[in-house]
Amino acid sequence: MFRITAEMNVRRLLLRRWADHWGKQLAILRYTFDGIVLLYLGIPGLLLLGRGYFGLWREELPLWLQSLPLTALSGLLLILIYAFGGLVLYIEAADVLFLKQRPRWLKGMMIGGTLSSMLGSFTAIGACFVLIAPLLSRVYDMGLPDILVLLAVTCGFKTVHLLLSNLINVRWSGWRQMVLKSIAFSVLGGSFTLWMLRGMGSPAASAATLILCISLALLLAWIRFFRLRGRFDAEIREDERQKTSLTGMLLSGAVDRPPAVRTRPWLFRRGGRLLRSSKPEDRIAETAFKSFFRGPELKLYGQFTLFSCIAVYFPAYPVNLIVYAALLVLLVYWLNGHRRSFFIRDLMDILPVAEHTEYRCATQLMALLLYPAVVVITCVLGAALLQAWWGALVGIPAGLLIARVAGTMSRLFPSGYRRTGSL
């Protein structure tokens, strides 16, 4: 750390913190990736990238690339607008005494950090425009002036996104923040897509859009830096979140997010019965079913269902049937593993469960776990096979029957833990 002396000014303080921030980012990358491995992978990667880039300029483009719609380009540019970087103002918690006593220094740090973040985002977007320049020129017949106008408008929308995102994150929290960001980003993305589809070829519409972006950015900057007061702690939290975004992305696969503490679950909050039967095996099957869908496995279950629907919809017959059967076997095997893990919990050791209860409740429990995913996937498969929406209606009874049969067939898999007697 360094001391703020009498010779220090806003510009030097900002440059020093900018250098410290990027030095930390580079140190994180060095600790995460081995330099020699990157050298061996980077050189061939750059050569392949250069060869592909040269081919996009000189060689004949594939037919699917030549027929790429303009909406695909707008979607790609929206990803650039939303993904590249956030607003880093380079303020720290220790500034609460020093910078708050010098409002001009604090405003100078914020404005300087905003300009620095904008410059970094514009550089990243410009580099991406260089990579997609062959597509813009050969697929969409854009000249250099048209590409520069598109780049300018994209940077204008990115500026609005930076300031608007920072303002919402600092001013609001919780569900209000989520709702406002969803509305604001939807309007921003819709406006950008509308300009690309309707006004990109018009100089007047492009100039009006660019002027509107600049005016809105200036308004947001004035509200954020000169009207918003009493949010220093929220500003520090937002700045630290942006500074540590790279660390969070690199560690996202290595460190699990701590589970949220809830006083009541989201699903089955009333705890009512799902099965009419009062047999012990049915009660245990119902408890295991609720435990599964209340736990973190629900997210993976939903992702599996979504990707399975995509996997059975697009392939032609009979490939989609083969994929469907393979996915069904994989789903049964996965859920059977969760069934086994439920019965080896410490809680089951203290319950007076009779012998072979696990075996008797296996069919009912597996059917309950399979019903939601199998019915949805079967409905999508029915719509794909019959080439009509009413094919999904046929898939409902078929999915229920297949899930029931698959639950019975799950006994063929290893059952694992067995109780040898009652307590």
Secondary structure, 3 states (H helix, E strand, C coil): CCCCCCCCCHHHHHHHHHHHHHHHHHHHHHHHCCHHHHHHHHHHHHHHHHHHHHHHHHCCCCHHHHCCCHHHHHHHHHHHHHHCCCCCCCCCCCHHHHHHHCHHHHHHHHHHHHHHHHHHHHHHHHHHHHHHHHHHHHCCCCCHHHHHHHHHHHHHHHHHHHHHHHHHHHHCCHHHHHHHHHHHHHHHHHHHHHHHHHHCCCHHHHHHHHHHHHHHHHHHHHHHHHHCCCCHHHHHHHHHHHHCHHHHHHHCCCCCCCCCCCCCCCCCCCCCCCCCCCCHHHHHHHHHHHHHHHCCHHHHHHHHHHHHHHHHHCCCCCHHHHHHHHHHHHHHHHHHHHHHHHHCCHHHHCCCCCCCHHHHHHHHHHHHHHHHHHHHHHHHHHHHHHCCCCHHHHHHHHHHHHHHHHHHHHHHCCCCCCCCCCC
